[in-house]
Amino acid sequence: MEGESSQPVWTPPKYDISRPPEMKREGSLLASKFQNNFARWAKWCPDGSAALAQCEDASFQYLDLPSDVTGLSADVPAGRLRTLPQPAPILDFAWYPFATSRDPAAFCFVASVRETPVKLLDAADGRLRASYKIVDHRERHIAPHSLAFNQTATKLYCGFEDAIEVFDVHVPGEGTRLHTTPTKKSRDGLKGIVSALAFSPDTTSGVYAAGTLSPSAPSSSNIALFSEATGEVPAMFLGDERPGRYGVRASVNQLRFNPMRPYLLYASFRRHDTIYSWDVRGDVTKPIQTFVQTGSGHSGDGRTAKQRRQATNQRLRFDVDIAGNWLGVGDFDGEVSLFDLTSVSEEVVPGIGSEAASARTEPRLRFQAHNDAVGSVGFHPYKPLLLSVSGSRHYVEGGDSDSEESSEDESGSDDEVSTDVQINVRRPRERPSPSVRDASFKIWDFTGSRGGDTHAPPNVLT
């Protein structure tokens, strides 16, 4: 109506999965002294203006993104390629929740590097802004295996063995230690290295989830919910759907809450093809939904994706889009699967003692993205785009021996008759370095507009 002020309304991106996505960008990492470098994990900056990759050669690299993706001109620092080398292997990193390349003060991230304090790094030039120390009883620096900011970005949570260290972001130095188990010998609490942390999007609750590398014991789970208000006392533990079990018997790789439905928690596990989902409002002893990758393709070494997953500890990271409607994950054969998160009714809350089995969900779309393991996928914060990176170590069969034995016949050089002596000679040789089949990153466009192209490419699996 005339006289009414029209305010811009933001709508979440819509993903068209009726057809395979269009590859908008393909690129590779910068040259490295490390012979077979690849990206283990890549994360979008919270405003989508940059993407940072954690690499195998103990460095961070900015991915080369087109300006129509970042929304930045070429003279903006976030649009330039650069490498941020680190002194030791990187365990985890996390963007500052309000980071944007348009605000230099907020453009930063935290990184956990082995045997060093947690670093707050300037994302523009890599300089150290602050450090947060975790020290053990021998006064050695401990690098946490997981990092997470709370929803107000005032606290930094760091997970390591049997404890979570909490830092005030604005006060570098030492933090407050929350013990997840009373003692090392105790059977109570959350035991093991805290490998995953995730905060609920509900800013009023202060709830966060923590998972450990230690598989669930018969009497307890390895995923627990905590509250910022109650400190180190777990609010509840999450189990699985099997009777008499208290958790999935595997190490936790990743935890993620649904951005729009903060009562839904997703978890992936080491050497597992299934992602589990729980509704924390009701019975958490059983997941309400399981997402199963149905890929059965063979890799270059003749093994199926399931066989490769069972033979390696590599983490494959999943992601949920900002609207909470889609979950994306890659597998060891380079395929990416998208799952519909709205397939379970929101009105059904699992009640206490419910015997209903969890819903098994298969991907709505599956397509070939890379020729190697997909280390991570990430939805763009505000556009229907998906970022994927690939790479994994491949060793030659039987080529990991440090030495080889051979026998030589040595005979005397004199004219006299001599007996042949067989001597075992040990010849040292270098351990072969692993190879990488595909160390690329790609951006996939799900807008669905292809200029009339309605035919799926031959490598798409639906």
N, C-alpha and C positions, 0 to 999 in steps of 0.2 A: 504494500500500500504506500501511497505517496506520503512523505514525511517520516517514514520509518527508516532508521539507519540500518543499512545492510552490513552485517559483520561477516567476514570470511569464516567459513566452516571447514575444518580439516576433516577429511575422510581417510580411513586407513586404505592402504593399497589393496587392490583386488588382483588375485592371481588366477589367470585363465589356465586351467589344467586340462581343458578339453583337447588340447593339442600339445605336442612337445615344445619346450621353450626354445627361443632363438638365442644362439650364442652371440652376445653383444661384444665381448672382449676376450681375447686369449693372450696371455703373456707369460714370461718367465722371470726368474729371480735375477738379480745382478750377479756378475761374475764374482766368484769367491775362491779363496785359497783352498777351501775344502773341496775335494774333487767331485763329490756327489752330494751337493747341497740340495735341500728341498724344504718346503714350508710344512711344519707340523700343524700349525693352527693359524688362522687369520681372523681378525675381528674388525668390524666396521667401527669407526669413530661414532660416538652417540648421535652426531648430527649427519652422518653419512658422507662427510667431506673427505675422508681418507680411510684407508684400510691398512692395518699393520699386521705383519706376519712374523710369527716366531719360527726361526729357522734352525735347521740341524747343525749349522756351523756356529752355534752360540751367538747369534746376532738377531737383531730386529731389522726387518726391511719394509719400507713402504712400497706397496704395489702400484704399478703404473696404471692409473685409472683415467679414462677420458673425462673431459671437463663437463660433458652433459650428465655424467654420473655424480661427480663431486659437487657440481654447481659452482666451481671456483675457476678463476682465470689462471693463466699459466704463471703469473708473477706471485701468486700466493704460496707461501712456503709449503703448505700441505700437498701441493700439487707436484713438487719436485721429488725425484727419486733420491733415496739416500739409504745408507746402511748404518745401524747403530750397533757396533760390536760390543760384546760383553766378555768379561774375563773368564767365565766358566759357563757350563751348560745352564740353560734357562728352564726353570721348573714351571712357572706360571706367570701370567701378566693380566692386568685389568685396566681398562680405560677409566679415567675419572668420569663419574656419571654425567657431569655437565660439560664435558670436554667439547670444544668446538674450535676449529681453526680460525674462526672470526674473532675469537677472544684469546689473545696470547696468554693471559693469566690463567685461564682454565684449560688450556691445551696441554694436557699432561697425562701420564699413566704411571702405574706402579708395576714393578717387576721383581720377581723372586729369582735370584741367581745363586747357584750353589755356593755355600760357605761364605756368603756375604750378607750384610744387612739388607732388608727390603728397601728398594730404591724408588723414590719418586722422581721420574725423569721428565724433563721438558720435551714435549713431543715435536717441537720445532727444530731443536738443535742437539738433543740428546744429553744436555748438561744435567748434572745432579742437582735437584732442588732440595731434597731432604732425604734422610735415611731413618729407618725404624729397626732397632736392634732386638733380635731374639737370641738370648744367650743361655747355654745349658750350664750344668753344674761344673763343667770343666772350663768355663768361660770361653767356649767356642761359639762362633756364630752359626745359627741354625737358619737355613733357608726353608720357608714354608712350601708345602706342596700345593696349596690352594690359597687364593686371594679373593676377597669380596668386600665391596663397600656396602654400608647400610643405605637405606633409601634416602636419607637426608645427606649422604656423602660427608658426614662428620666423623664417622668411625671407619677404620679399616680392620677387617677380620682376617687373620692368617692362621691356617690350619697346618699342624705338624703332628708329631707322634703324641697321642694321648692328651692333646691340649689344643686350645685356640687362643692366640694372642690378639688382644684388642688394643688398637692404637687410636689416639686422638689425632686426626689428620693434620690439625694445625699445630700440634706439639710433637715435633720429632724427638726421637730418643727411645726410651723404653716404654712398654705398654703394660696392660693388665692381663695376667694369665688366667684362663678358665680351663680347669682340668676336666676333661670329658669322662674320666674314670677315677674313682677314689685312689686306687693304688695299681701298680702294674700287675700284681697278683690277684686283684679283685676281679670277680666275674660281672660286676655291675658296671653300668655306664656304657659309653661308646669307646671301644678299644681299637688301637691301631693308629696308623698315620691318617690324618684327616685329609683325604685326597680331593674332596669336592665340597664347596660351600655355595649356597644360593639363598638370597633374601626374597621374601614374599613381596609382591608389588604393593600390597596393602600397607601404606605408610603408617597407619595407626596401630597396627598389630605388633610390629617389631619382631615378627617370626622369621626364623631362618632355618634351613635344613643343612645338615652336615652328614657326609658319608665317609667311610674309611676304606683303606686297601685291604684290611683284614676281612676275610669272608665271614658271613654270619655264623655265629655259634648256635648249637641246638637250643640254647636258652635265651638268646638275645639277637637283635638285628644289627646290621652295620649302617643303618640310616636312622637318624633321630632328628626330631624337631626341637629347637630351642627358642627362647624368647630373650630379647635384650633386657627385659625388665627382671627376669628371674635368674639371669646369669648362667652358671654352669650346670644347673639341674635340668636334664632333658624333660621336655613336656610330654613326649610320646615317642615310641619306636614304630617304624613301618615294616610290615612283613610281606609275605607273598601269599599266593592263593592255595598252596598245598596244605592239607591238614597236618597239624603238628609241627609246622615249620615257622620260624620267626624271621625269616629273611632270605633273600636270594643268596645262594652259596657262591658268591663271586665278589671280586673287588669292585668298588664303585668308581666309575670313570667320570661321570658328570651328573649334576642335578640342575633342574630348571623348573621354575614356577611358570604357570600360564600368565602372560601379561595382563589379560583381561578377566581371567577367572582365577584369582589368587589362591583359591582353595585346591587347585589341581597342581600336583607335583609330578614331574617326570624324572626318570633315572635310567641311565645306561650303565652297563657292567662290562668288565673286562672279559674278553673271549665269549661274549654273548651276542646273538643276533636280535635279541628282543629288548625293546624299551618299555618300561613299566610306568603306569600312571596310577596315582592314588588320589582319592578325595579325602582331604584331611578333616572334613566336617563330620565324617561318620566313622565307620569301621575301617581302620587302617591296617588290619591284619591281612587284608586281601586287596590287591589292585583292582580298580574298576575297569581297566583297559590295558591290553598289551598290544604293542605295535611290532609286527613280525616282518622282517625283510624276506621276501620270497625268492630272492635271486639264487640261481643255481648254476650260473655260468662258471667256466673254468678259466683260471689264470694262465699265464705263460708257462708255469711250471707243471701244469696238468692238475692242479688241486682246485677244488671248489672253494667258494668264498667261505663256507662254513669250516672247511679244513684249514684254511689259512688263518681264520680268526682264532681257531683253537690252538694254533701253533705260534702265535705272536701276542705280545702284550701291548702293541701299539694302540694308542687311544684314537678313536674315531669320534669326533665331536658332532653333536646334533644341534639344531636350533629351532626356535619357535618364532613365527612372525609376530609383528607388533600387535596385530589384532587377535592373536591367540587362536587362529583358525587352522593353521598348517604347521606340521612338523616335518623338517627335512633332515635327512641323514644319508651319508655315503657308506659304501662297503669296500671290501678289499679288492674287488674286481673293477672298480672305477664307476660303478653304477650309483645313481642318486635316486632315493625314494622319497616321495611326498605322501604324508598321511593326513587324512581329514580328522581334525580334532573335535569337530562338531557332531560326530556320528553317535556320541553317547548323550542321551537326554540330560539336560541340566536339572530337570525337575526330580530326577531319581537320585536320592541320597542314600548310599548304602547304610542300612541300619546295623546296630550292634547284633552280632550273631547271625548275620545274613549268610545263607549258604549259596547264594548265587555266584556262579563262576564269572570270572572277568571276561569282558568282551575281547575277542581276538580280532584285530584290525589289520588288514593288508593294505599296501600302498595303493593310492588312487592313481598315481603316475610313477613310472620308473623309467629312467633313460640312462644311456651310456654317456658319461661325462668325461672320463679320463681313461688312460690306459694303465693306471696304477691305483693303489689304495687312496681313497678320498679322505684326507686327514681331517677336514672340517668343512662344513657348509655354514653360511651365514646369510640371513635375510637382511636386505637393506632396510634401514629404519623407516623410510618414508616412500620408497618406490618399489614396484613389483619386480625386484631384482634379487638374484641369489648368487652369492660368491662361493666358489669351491676351489680348494687347493688339493694337490695330490703329491704323492711320493712315499716311498718306503724303502727299507733296506732289503736288498736281495743278495744272498750269498751263493756262491757256486757249491753244488753238492759235493761234500767231502773235501772242500778246500779250506777248512779252518784249522788244519794242523800246523803247529809251529815248527815241526821238523820232519824229516823223512829219513828212513833207514835204508841203506843199500849195502850189499855185500860185494867185496872185491877179492880176487885171488891174487895174492902176492907170492911170487916165487923168487928164489935166490938168484942173484946175478952171476954167481960163480959157476964154473964148469962142473963143480961137484954135484952129485945128486942130492937134491934137497926135497923135503916134503912140502906140499902145498899147505899154506896156512890161510884159513878163512877168517877175515876180520870184518866185524860190523862197524861201519863208519856212519856217524851221525852228522848229517848235513843240515845245518839250520837254514830256514827260509822264512821270509817275511809273511806275516798273516795277510791274506788278500783283503783289500778294502771292499765294502759292499757297493753294489751298483744300484742305480735308480732308473726305472724305466720311463717315468713321466713326472717331471718336477715342474708342473705348470700351474697357473691359476686361470680361472675362467669366470666370466660374469654371464649369467643367464637371464634373459628377459622373458617375463611371463605376462606381458600385456596382451598377447594373442594377436597382434596386428602384424601380418607378414606380407601384406600386399597381394593377397589372393592366393598365397601358397597354402593349400589345404592338405598337402601330402606330408606325412611324417617321414623323416629320414629313416633309412633302413636300420640304424642302430638303436632306435627307440623301442623300449619294452613297455607296453601298457597292459 
